[in-house]
Amino acid sequence: MPRQPTSPPNLLVIISDEHRRDAMGCEGHPFVQTPNLDRLAERGTRFGNAYTASPMCVPTRAALACGRHVHQTGFWDSATPYDGTMTSWMHRLRDNGIETTSIGKLHYRSGEDDNGFSRELLPMHVVGGVGWAIGLLRDNPPPYDVTAELAADSGAGESSYTAYDRAITDAAVDWITSRPDAADSKPWASFVSLVSPHYPLTAPSEFYDLYHDLDFDLTPQTVPDHPEIRTLASFFDYDAHFTPESRRAAIAG
C-alpha cells in the first residue's frame, strides 16, 4: 500500500506567462531547453489535456483563481480583472488555517481587495484597476502602435520584466527556505507568478544565444477568415512591423 502522508502537504504553484504548453523539453520540443521544468515534471504529473480558460490574460487569471469557466466568473476580458468577490481556492486554503502567500504578478484589480492571500509579496496588479479597455471596441478601433514597439524591443538584453522575474525568484526561494521544516509544522501554500516569456521579447544573452542561430520557420501565420478576427488582426497587427531578422530575434528572445 502507498505510504500515507503524516501531515498535509505544502502547495507550490508556479506560473509562467504566455508560455505554450509544448515549449518545454519534457513535452518533446525539438530545441527548447527547460532543464528545471523538466526536473519538476519528472517528479510530478503533467496534464496533457488541460487547456487555458481564455486566450486572454486577465480572464484566465480569474478563472484559475476561482476554478470556473469565464462565462461563470463574469470576468470576460482584460478590462475587468479579478476583484476577490468570487471565492477562490486561495480563500479556501487561507480560511482553513493554511498560510497562503502570493509572490509576483497577479494582474488582479487591486491589492486592496481581499484576493484570498494571507500576504502578497512583490505583487503586480492592473494599473488603476481597469485593464485593456481598448480591446472591447468592435467598430473602428484606433491604431495601436505598441506592436511596433514590441518588434523594436526584441532580442538579447535586459528589461524591467527580466529584473522583476529575478526578484520574484529570489523572494520565492527566501520565503520557502524560511518556512519551518518540522513534521508538526503547519502546511503552507505559495503562488509564484513570473512574467516571462511574456513580451517584451527580450532575453539575457546566456539564453538568447541558445536559439538565435537555429533554423526557425519564419513564415507568418495566417488568421481564420472570420470578419471579427480580421478586424482584430488589422488593429493588432504584429507581422506588419517584423522583418525576418527581427522575427528571428523575437523567437530567440
C-alpha positions as CSV (number, residue, x, y, z in Angstrom):
1,M,0.0,0.0,0.0
2,P,1.3,3.5,-0.7
3,R,2.6,5.3,2.3
4,Q,0.1,7.9,3.6
5,P,1.5,11.4,4.4
6,T,1.7,12.1,8.1
7,S,0.8,15.7,7.7
8,P,-1.0,17.8,5.0
9,P,1.4,18.6,2.1
10,N,2.6,22.0,1.2
11,L,1.4,23.5,-2.1
12,L,3.7,25.4,-4.6
13,V,2.0,26.8,-7.7
14,I,4.4,28.3,-10.3
15,I,3.0,30.3,-13.2
16,S,4.7,31.5,-16.4
17,D,3.0,33.9,-18.7
18,E,2.3,33.4,-22.4
19,H,4.1,30.1,-22.3
20,R,3.0,27.4,-24.7
21,R,2.5,24.0,-23.2
22,D,4.7,22.3,-25.8
23,A,7.6,24.8,-25.4
24,M,9.3,22.5,-22.9
25,G,11.9,19.8,-23.2
26,C,9.7,17.3,-21.2
27,E,7.0,17.8,-23.9
28,G,9.4,16.7,-26.6
29,H,10.1,20.1,-28.1
30,P,12.9,19.7,-30.7
31,F,15.1,22.6,-29.4
32,V,13.6,24.4,-26.4
33,Q,15.7,23.8,-23.3
34,T,13.9,23.8,-19.9
35,P,16.0,21.6,-17.6
36,N,14.5,22.9,-14.4
37,L,10.9,22.5,-15.6
38,D,11.9,19.0,-16.9
39,R,13.1,18.0,-13.4
40,L,9.8,19.2,-11.9
41,A,7.8,17.3,-14.5
42,E,9.9,14.2,-13.8
43,R,8.9,14.2,-10.1
44,G,5.3,15.2,-10.8
45,T,2.3,14.9,-13.1
46,R,1.8,16.6,-16.5
47,F,-1.8,17.2,-17.6
48,G,-1.7,16.6,-21.4
49,N,-5.4,17.5,-22.0
50,A,-5.5,20.8,-20.0
51,Y,-6.4,23.9,-21.9
52,T,-6.4,27.6,-20.9
53,A,-9.9,29.0,-20.0
54,S,-9.4,32.0,-22.3
55,P,-6.9,33.2,-24.9
56,M,-6.6,36.5,-22.9
57,C,-4.5,37.0,-19.8
58,V,-6.8,38.6,-17.2
59,P,-9.9,36.4,-17.7
60,T,-7.6,33.3,-17.5
61,R,-6.2,34.5,-14.2
62,A,-9.7,34.9,-12.7
63,A,-10.7,31.5,-14.0
64,L,-7.6,29.9,-12.5
65,A,-8.3,31.6,-9.1
66,C,-11.9,30.5,-9.0
67,G,-11.8,27.2,-10.8
68,R,-14.6,28.2,-13.1
69,H,-15.1,28.9,-16.7
70,V,-15.1,32.5,-17.9
71,H,-18.8,32.6,-18.5
72,Q,-19.3,31.6,-14.9
73,T,-16.9,34.1,-13.3
74,G,-18.1,37.1,-15.3
75,F,-14.5,38.4,-15.8
76,W,-14.8,38.3,-19.5
77,D,-11.9,40.5,-20.8
78,S,-8.7,42.3,-19.9
79,A,-10.7,45.4,-18.8
80,T,-12.4,43.5,-15.9
81,P,-9.8,41.9,-13.6
82,Y,-10.5,39.6,-10.7
83,D,-11.6,41.6,-7.7
84,G,-11.9,38.9,-4.9
85,T,-15.7,38.9,-4.8
86,M,-15.9,35.3,-6.1
87,T,-14.4,32.7,-3.7
88,S,-11.0,31.4,-4.9
89,W,-9.0,28.4,-3.9
90,M,-6.7,30.8,-2.1
91,H,-9.6,32.0,0.1
92,R,-10.5,28.4,0.9
93,L,-6.9,27.5,1.9
94,R,-6.4,30.6,4.0
95,D,-9.7,30.4,5.7
96,N,-8.8,26.8,6.7
97,G,-5.7,28.0,8.5
98,I,-3.1,27.5,5.7
99,E,-0.7,30.3,5.2
100,T,-1.3,31.3,1.6
101,T,1.2,33.7,0.0
102,S,1.5,35.1,-3.5
103,I,4.9,36.2,-4.9
104,G,4.9,38.1,-8.1
105,K,2.5,39.0,-10.9
106,L,-1.2,38.7,-10.2
107,H,-2.9,41.1,-12.5
108,Y,-6.0,41.3,-10.3
109,R,-7.8,44.6,-9.7
110,S,-6.0,45.7,-6.6
111,G,-4.1,44.7,-3.6
112,E,-6.7,46.5,-1.6
113,D,-9.2,43.7,-2.5
114,D,-9.4,40.5,-0.5
115,N,-7.9,38.3,-3.1
116,G,-7.6,35.3,-0.7
117,F,-3.9,35.6,0.2
118,S,-2.5,35.9,3.7
119,R,0.1,38.1,2.1
120,E,1.1,39.4,-1.3
121,L,4.8,39.8,-2.0
122,L,6.0,41.9,-4.9
123,P,2.5,42.0,-6.5
124,M,1.8,43.4,-9.9
125,H,-1.9,44.4,-10.3
126,V,-3.7,46.0,-13.2
127,V,-2.8,49.7,-13.2
128,G,-5.8,51.7,-12.0
129,G,-7.9,48.6,-11.6
130,V,-9.1,48.8,-15.2
131,G,-7.2,46.8,-17.9
132,W,-7.0,46.8,-21.6
133,A,-10.4,48.5,-22.3
134,I,-9.5,49.4,-25.9
135,G,-9.8,45.7,-26.7
136,L,-13.6,45.9,-26.1
137,L,-14.1,48.1,-29.2
138,R,-15.8,46.3,-32.0
139,D,-16.0,49.1,-34.5
140,N,-13.3,51.3,-35.8
141,P,-10.6,50.7,-33.2
142,P,-7.9,53.3,-33.3
143,P,-4.3,52.4,-34.5
144,Y,-2.4,50.5,-31.9
145,D,1.2,51.3,-32.4
146,V,2.5,49.4,-29.5
147,T,3.0,46.5,-31.9
148,A,5.9,48.4,-33.5
149,E,7.4,48.9,-30.1
150,L,7.3,45.1,-29.5
151,A,9.1,44.5,-32.7
152,A,11.8,47.0,-31.8
153,D,12.2,45.6,-28.3
154,S,13.1,42.0,-29.3
155,G,16.4,40.3,-29.0
156,A,19.2,39.9,-26.5
157,G,19.3,42.1,-23.4
158,E,17.6,43.0,-20.2
159,S,14.2,44.6,-19.4
160,S,12.3,45.7,-16.3
161,Y,10.5,42.3,-16.6
162,T,13.6,40.2,-16.5
163,A,14.7,42.1,-13.4
164,Y,11.3,41.6,-11.9
165,D,11.4,37.9,-12.5
166,R,14.8,37.6,-10.8
167,A,13.4,39.5,-7.8
168,I,10.3,37.2,-7.8
169,T,12.6,34.1,-7.9
170,D,14.8,35.3,-5.1
171,A,11.8,36.2,-3.0
172,A,10.3,32.8,-3.5
173,V,13.5,31.0,-2.6
174,D,13.8,33.1,0.5
175,W,10.2,32.6,1.5
176,I,10.2,28.8,1.0
177,T,13.5,28.3,2.8
178,S,12.3,30.3,5.8
179,R,9.4,28.0,6.4
180,P,9.8,25.6,9.3
181,D,10.5,22.1,8.2
182,A,9.4,20.3,11.4
183,A,7.0,17.4,10.8
184,D,4.4,19.0,13.0
185,S,4.6,22.5,11.4
186,K,1.6,23.9,9.6
187,P,1.3,23.4,5.9
188,W,1.7,26.4,3.6
189,A,0.7,27.4,0.0
190,S,2.6,29.7,-2.3
191,F,1.5,31.1,-5.7
192,V,4.7,32.1,-7.5
193,S,3.8,34.0,-10.7
194,L,6.5,35.0,-13.2
195,V,6.2,37.4,-16.2
196,S,8.4,35.6,-18.7
197,P,8.1,34.6,-21.5
198,H,5.6,37.4,-21.8
199,Y,6.7,40.3,-24.1
200,P,8.9,42.3,-24.4
201,L,10.5,39.5,-26.4
202,T,13.9,40.1,-24.8
203,A,16.1,37.6,-23.0
204,P,19.5,37.7,-21.4
205,S,22.3,36.8,-23.8
206,E,23.0,33.5,-21.9
207,F,19.6,32.3,-23.0
208,Y,19.2,34.2,-26.2
209,D,22.4,32.8,-27.7
210,L,21.0,29.2,-27.3
211,Y,18.4,29.9,-30.0
212,H,19.3,32.8,-32.3
213,D,21.2,30.8,-34.9
214,L,18.8,27.9,-35.1
215,D,16.8,27.2,-38.3
216,F,13.4,28.6,-37.5
217,D,10.3,28.6,-39.7
218,L,9.8,32.3,-40.1
219,T,6.6,32.2,-42.2
220,P,4.0,34.5,-40.7
221,Q,0.9,32.6,-39.5
222,T,-2.4,33.3,-41.1
223,V,-5.6,34.1,-39.2
224,P,-9.0,32.4,-39.7
225,D,-11.2,34.0,-42.3
226,H,-13.8,35.5,-39.9
227,P,-14.8,39.2,-40.0
228,E,-14.3,39.9,-36.3
229,I,-10.9,38.1,-36.3
230,R,-9.8,40.1,-39.4
231,T,-10.8,43.3,-37.7
232,L,-8.8,42.5,-34.6
233,A,-5.8,41.3,-36.6
234,S,-5.8,44.5,-38.7
235,F,-5.9,46.5,-35.4
236,F,-3.3,44.5,-33.6
237,D,-1.0,43.5,-36.5
238,Y,2.3,42.1,-35.2
239,D,3.6,40.9,-38.5
240,A,3.4,44.3,-40.2
241,H,6.3,45.5,-38.0
242,F,8.6,42.5,-38.1
243,T,11.3,41.8,-40.6
244,P,12.7,38.3,-40.9
245,E,15.7,39.2,-38.8
246,S,13.6,40.9,-36.0
247,R,11.2,37.9,-36.1
248,R,14.2,35.6,-35.6
249,A,15.3,37.8,-32.7
250,A,11.8,37.7,-31.2
251,I,11.6,33.9,-31.3
252,A,15.0,33.6,-29.7
253,G,14.1,36.1,-27.1
